[in-house]
C-alpha cells in the first residue's frame, strides 16, 4: 500500500482509537505436537545428512528407499546428495552394488577417504 492511497489518521479513525488493549490468546505450537522418531544411532538432533552418512557407513550400506525413509527427501534429492555432498564435497568414495531385482545399495568407507 503506498502512502498516497492511505487515509490520513484523524481523531475518530479506528486505526488510532484503542479503548482496551487485550493480549492475544496464547497459541499452541504445532511443533510441540509432532513427535520425531529416532532413526539414527546418534543423538535425536542429528541432521538428515548425518542420518544418511550413518546408514551409508553400515557394512551392507543402504538402499535408496532406506535413505528416502530416513530423511523424508525425494529420490532425486537423495541421489543429488550422494553425488554432490558425499562424493564431491566430502570426497568420500561411494560404492554402488547391484542386486537381483534391479535394486542398488550404496556404501561408503569412512576410514578410507578419497580426498582429505
C-alpha positions in Angstrom: 0.0 0.0 0.0 1.5 3.3 -1.0 1.4 6.4 1.1 -0.9 8.2 -1.4 -3.7 5.7 -1.0 -3.7 5.8 2.8 -6.2 8.0 4.5 -4.7 10.4 7.0 -5.3 9.4 10.6 -8.0 11.6 12.1 -9.2 11.7 15.7 -12.2 9.4 15.0 -10.2 7.0 12.8 -10.4 3.4 14.1 -6.7 2.8 13.4 -5.7 5.2 16.2 -8.6 4.8 18.6 -7.9 2.0 21.1 -10.1 1.7 24.1 -8.9 -1.6 25.5 -5.6 -3.4 24.8 -6.1 -7.1 25.3 -3.3 -9.6 24.9 -3.9 -12.1 22.1 -4.7 -15.7 23.3 -1.7 -18.0 23.6 -1.4 -20.3 20.6 -0.2 -23.9 20.8 2.9 -24.6 18.9 2.4 -27.1 16.1 5.9 -28.3 16.6 5.2 -29.5 20.1 2.5 -31.9 18.8 4.8 -33.6 16.3 7.0 -36.4 17.5 10.1 -37.3 15.5 11.1 -41.0 15.8 14.8 -41.5 16.4 16.1 -43.2 13.2 19.8 -42.8 13.8 22.3 -44.2 16.2 23.4 -40.6 17.0 21.6 -38.1 19.1 18.0 -37.4 18.3 19.0 -34.0 17.0 21.3 -35.5 14.3 20.8 -33.8 10.9 19.4 -35.6 7.9 22.9 -35.6 6.3 24.3 -37.3 9.4 21.5 -39.9 9.3 22.3 -40.6 5.6 26.0 -40.9 6.4 25.3 -43.3 9.3 23.2 -45.5 7.0 25.8 -45.4 4.3 28.6 -46.4 6.7 26.9 -49.6 7.7 28.6 -52.8 6.5 25.8 -53.5 4.0 25.2 -49.8 3.1 21.8 -48.6 2.4 19.2 -48.8 -0.4 17.7 -45.7 -1.9 14.4 -46.4 -0.2 16.0 -46.6 3.2 17.7 -43.2 2.7 14.4 -41.7 1.5 12.6 -43.0 4.6 15.3 -41.7 6.9 15.3 -38.2 5.5 11.8 -37.6 4.0 13.6 -36.4 0.9 12.5 -37.4 -2.6 14.6 -39.9 -4.6 16.2 -37.3 -6.8 17.2 -35.3 -3.8 18.9 -38.3 -2.2 20.8 -39.0 -5.4 21.8 -35.4 -5.6 23.1 -35.6 -2.0 25.1 -38.7 -2.9 26.7 -37.1 -5.9 27.1 -33.5 -4.7 27.8 -33.9 -1.0 29.2 -37.4 -0.4 31.3 -37.6 -3.5 32.2 -34.0 -4.3 32.1 -32.0 -1.1 33.2 -34.7 1.4 35.4 -36.5 -1.1 34.2 -39.9 0.1 34.3 -43.0 -2.2 30.8 -44.2 -2.8 30.5 -47.9 -3.6 27.4 -49.0 -5.5 26.4 -52.6 -5.7 23.5 -54.0 -7.8 21.4 -56.9 -6.6 18.8 -59.1 -8.2 15.6 -57.3 -8.9 17.5 -54.2 -10.0 17.9 -52.7 -6.5 21.1 -50.9 -5.7 22.9 -50.5 -2.4 25.1 -47.5 -1.6 28.0 -47.7 0.8 30.9 -45.5 2.0 34.1 -46.2 3.8 34.5 -43.5 6.5 38.0 -44.7 7.3 39.3 -44.6 3.7 38.5 -41.1 2.4 39.3 -40.4 -1.2 40.3 -36.8 -0.7 41.2 -35.3 2.7 
